[in-house]
Structure formats: C-alpha cells, structure tokens
C-alpha cells in the first residue's frame, strides 16, 4: 500500500522487504516459523539494538491500524464481490460436536449414593440416584452437541456456496454469512423434497434441545421458565415466541425427542449432504479454505460433472497448500 518492494518467495520464506528507519537498515521477513524483524548494523551496542527493535516493532504494530482502516473502507464490497477466502473450520467445529456427542451417549459413570448420618437427636439418610445424575449430565452434553452440530452445519453451508453457483450480484456473501441457517439451507438446497423433510425434523430438534438454552433459558413454546398469573386459575407456564410477538400457553405435554433420535438425524443429514454435494463435501473434508473469486468459481464450473478433473484440482490444491504451509518455494 505504501510502495515497498517485496522480494521472494525463497527457501522457507514467503517474502521479505528492507526499509530504513531512524538511520538504520531493517529487514522484515515472513518465514516458516513466524515474522522476523532484523536490524542491520555493526556499530550499535546490543542494548541499543534491542531498544531500536522494540521501538520499531511498536511502530509497525501501530501501522497495522492504518492498514485495517484503509482495508475496512472496501472490505464489505470486496467480500460481496467474491474477492474473499473463507477459512475452513469444519474439522475444529466437528471435533467439538464429536466431543459432546460422545459424552452425551456415554456419560461418565456415577454410582448411587446412600449414606446414613447420625446426630445426637436423629438419624437421616442421603440418597442420590447415579442413573438420574448420569441422565442429567447426558442431557447437558446433548444440548451442547446440538449447538456444536448446528454451528458446523451452518459453516458447511457457507463453504458450499461456491459449489452452488455463487453469484456475487445476487448472493452478497456478507449477507449470506449473516443470514439464519434456515435461509442458508433454502439457498443451498432449494426446494428439494428430501432436504425439506430432513430440515423440518432438524427444526424440531432445535426447538427441543437448543432454543430453550440459546436465549437465556427462556423457552419458546414449551417447558417455560415464565409463569403468567391468571386470575382464578393461578400461575400457568407460558412460552415466549418472538415470531408471534405474544406469549402462548405451554403445558409441557409435547413429546420430547430422545438423544439417540437426535444423533441418528444428524448422521442422516450428513450422509444426505455428502450425496447432494459430493464435490463440496470432499473439499470441505480436505480442510482447504474456500475461495469465492471468479477464477475459483470458473474452475469449479469446469469440474461440475467431471469427477476426474475435480479430483486432480483438489489434489493439486492440497499439494499447493502443503507447499505454502512448509514454504517450499
């Protein structure tokens, strides 16, 4: 942005540049194990070199705010036009989901507690059902697993967008990223009947397992934590629904969705997703970031319906990323 000449790439270094500051020559280099700032001088004491390096580092960090401000002026327009790369976080999000799922399905064993307590005046017993505690712990982890799965699922929908003929003129990437996951599903899967059936069941899981805890514990439609004081009838539980803009009676008689049913549905959705978007699923599973620029979209278009070409493109992209990660230029 200020006209510095960059050199590179080279062996284990992506780029480097030199500049003069306060009469001294510096080199800034992006190497394999991090960013390096060096001062080239033979007539300075070690303490002076350290002081200058620290002061210059502070100046460089301050300069990043100027860069952020300038980039920020154009960032939304550039992202919406597809001049952006989305980091693939699928694996990290999936690991969170798997962690809570395993705990929900196989909770840590809690033994029954049956203790007798004697005092001078009376004898009491303390009993705790180990199974009841395990069931409670399992439900907590299941709720966390549902939230983790939805985060991963919504993230995967964003990563799939370039494979679904992303059009910068109509899709607006920033708007798509910020939209509700239901709207993301509509864009990616359209009016596919199988998709609508699965997503309808997913909504039921969300209502039963996530929403009661996603809004401060104020449930929507069932099992309420708010009771309305009704004359004569007394305190009755209500569900708060922003969609209807008014509370409704919630007697808690709705049949719950069991933990095994929740995870069976998630597995079914994942299997169907892989069949509906095989190339997107393979790319996401590779861990590679997803670009939205015209060159990437054109290559995806050429790969559509040509599995061999896509495999070569994916393999080359993985090889290229390994080169970048190791800085083997």
N, C-alpha and C positions, 0 to 999 in steps of 0.2 A: 504493500500500500504506500510505502514511502520511497520506493525505488532502490532498495538494497539488492545487490546482485547475489543470488544464491548459487552455490556450487554443489555438485553432487548429481545423482547419488554415487556412493562409493562403497568400499568394503565395510560392512557393518555400520554404515552411516547413511541416513536418508538425505540430509542436506547440511551445509554449513555456510556461514557468512562471516565476514570480517567488518569491523567498524572501529572508528576512533572516538574515544570519549575522554575528556579532560586530558588530552595529550597522550593517551596511552592506546595501544592497539589491542583490540579484543577479538576473540573468535567465539561464535555461538554455534553449536553443533547439535543436531538431533541424532544421537547414536542409539545402538540397540538397547542399552541399559539405561537410557534416560537422556535428558537435555544437559549439555555441558557448556559452561562458560569458562573461557580461559583468557588470561591476560599475558600478553607477550611483552616482557620487559626484563632486561638484565641489570638495571641499575636501581631497583627498588628492594627495600628490605621485606622479608616475609610478612611482617606485621602490616606494612603499608599495602602489600599485595592483597592480603586478606581483607583489609578495610575497604580498598577500592572495589574488590569483587562483591562484597556485601552491599555497598552503596549502589553499584551498577545493577545488581540483582533487584534491589528495591525499585530502581527507576524502570527497569524492564517490566516488573510486575505492575507498576502504575500505568505503564503504557498500554497494557492489555485492556484497561478500562476504556481507553480511547478507541481501540480496535473494536471492542464489544459495542460501543455506542454507534460507530460507523456501520458495522455489520447489521446491527439491530434495525437501522433505518430501512434495510432492504430484505431482512430475513423472511418476513411473512410472505412477501411477494415471491421471493426465490423459492421458498418451500412449496407454495401453492403451484408454482410453475413446474415443479418436479426437480428443481436443482437441489436435491437433498438426498441424503442417505439415512436410513433408519437402522440403528444398531439392533442386531438380532439378540433379544434377551430370552428367547424361548427356553433354552436349557436351564438358565437360572430360575426362571419362573416355574418350570416343570419340576425342578428339584424341590422347591418349596411345597408345591402341590403333593408330590410323592411323599415328602416327609410327614405332612399332616394326615395324608390318607393312610399311611402305614400305622400311625398312632391311633387313628380312629378305628381301623379294622382290628388291630391287635394292641389294645391298651395294656399298659403295664399292670401286672397282677397286683391286686390289693386284697389282702387277707381280711377275713371277718375279724372284728374286734369285739371281745366280750370280756369285760373286766368288772370285777367286784370292788367296790370302795366301801370301807367301813370307817365309821366315826364313833364318837362316844355315844351318840344318841340314835343313829340309824345306819342302815346298810343300803347302798344304792348300786345300781348296775349301769354300766355304759356299754351300749351295743352299737356297732356300726357294720352295715352290710357292705362287704367288699365288692360284691357284684354291683350294688347301687352306685358306689363310688366309681367303679370302672365304667359303668354306663354313662355317668355324668361326664367323666373325662373324655370318653369316646365322642359324646355329642359336642363337646367344646372343640375337639380336634376336627370333627366333621365340618363344623361351621367354618373353621379356618381353611380347611381343604377346599370347600366350595368357593370361598373368596379367592383363594390362590388359583383355582382352576379357571374362574371367570377372568382373572387378570391375564392368565396365559392365553386363554381363548380369544379375548379381545385383542391382545397383542398380535396373535397369529392372523387375525382378520386384517390388521393394518399391513402386515408383511405380505399378505396375499394380494393386496390391491393391485400391484403392478402386473400380476399374472391375470387379473380380471379386467384387462384393457383399461388401465388407468388413463383418464383424460384430464389433463390439468385445467382445461377450460370449464369443465363441469364438476369435477370431483373436489377440488380445493383441499389439498392434503391436510392443512391445519384444521379445517372444519371437520374433516372426516375423523381425524385423530380425536378431536374433542367431542364427537357425537356419541350418543348412547349406543351400547353394544347391540341393541335390537336393530337400530338403523344401519349399523355396520353390517349386520347379517343380511339385511334386505339388499344392500348394495352388492355384497359378495355372492349371495346365493339366489337372489331374485325370487321368483315365485315357485321354485322347486317344491313340490308337494312333500317329498321326503324331508327336506330341510325344515319346512314349516311345522311338520309333525314333531320332529325332534326338538326344535326350538321352543315349541309350545310346552313340551314337557320340561325343558330347561327353565322356562319361566316359572313353572310350578315349584321346582327345586329352589330357585332364587327366593321366591316368596316364602317358602317354608324354612329355609336354612340360612339365608344371608340377610335379607331385608330386616328381620327382627333385630339384628345387631348392627346393621350398617348405618342406622340413623339414630344413634344414641340410645338404643334399646326401646324405641317407640315403634311398636309393630304396626304393620299395615294389614288390616283385615282379619287378624286372628291373634289369639293369645295376648291380649292387650295388657300394657302396664299403666293404662289410664282408665279410670272408672268415672262415669258420669253419675251425679247424684240425681236420680229420678224420683220425683215426689211419689210417695206411697210404695213404689217398687224398691227403692233403696239404691245402693251403689251397683251399677251394671258396667261390665267391661266394654270398651269401645275400641275399634281400630281406627287409626288416623290415615286418611287417604288424601294426599295432595291432589291426586288425579280428579277426585270428585269434589275437592275443596270443602268437604264436610265429614265429620266422623260418622261411623256406622257401627251398629251393634256387632260385637264379636264374642260369641258364647264359647268359642274354643272347641267346637264339635267337628271341625274339619279333620278328615283322616290325614295323619302325618305320612310323610314319605320316608321310608326306612333308609338307614345308611347304606346297606347293600344295594338298594334300588338306585340311590344317588350315584354311586360309583359305577354301577352297571350302565347307567345312562351316559355318563361321561365317556366310558370306553366305547359305547356305541357311536357317540358323536365323533370321537377321534377317528374311529375306523371309517366312518362315512366321509369325514373331512378329507382323509387321505385318498379316498376313491374319487371324490368330487374334484379335488385339485391336486393331482399326483405330483406335478412339477413344482408347485408352490410348497407342498408338504416336504418334498425331497430337499428343496433349497433351504427351507426353514430348519429342517432337521440337521443340515450340514453346519449350522451355526454362522454361516456367512451373513454379513449385513446385506440389506436390500436397498438398491438404488431406485430412484424414481425419474432419472433423467431420460432424455429421448434415446440416447444410444442403447441404454439397458432395455428400454421398452421395445425398441426395434429388434434387438436380439431375441427377446422373449417371443416376439411375434413370429420370427423365423423358426423358433423352436416349437411353436404350437403345433401339435400333431406329429412332431418328428422327435421321437424319444431318443434316438441315437445322437442327433445333433444336440439335444438338451443335455444328455449325459456328458458329451465332450465339453460343452460350455461350462457345466457345473464342475467337472474335473479340472479344467483349466483355471477356473476362478478359485478353486481350493488351492491349487498349486501356486497361483499368483499371490494369494493371501499368505500362504506359508513363506513365500519369498519376502513379502513385506514384513511379516512378523519377525523373521530372522534377519532382515536387512541383508539378504543375499543378492545384492545388485551386481 
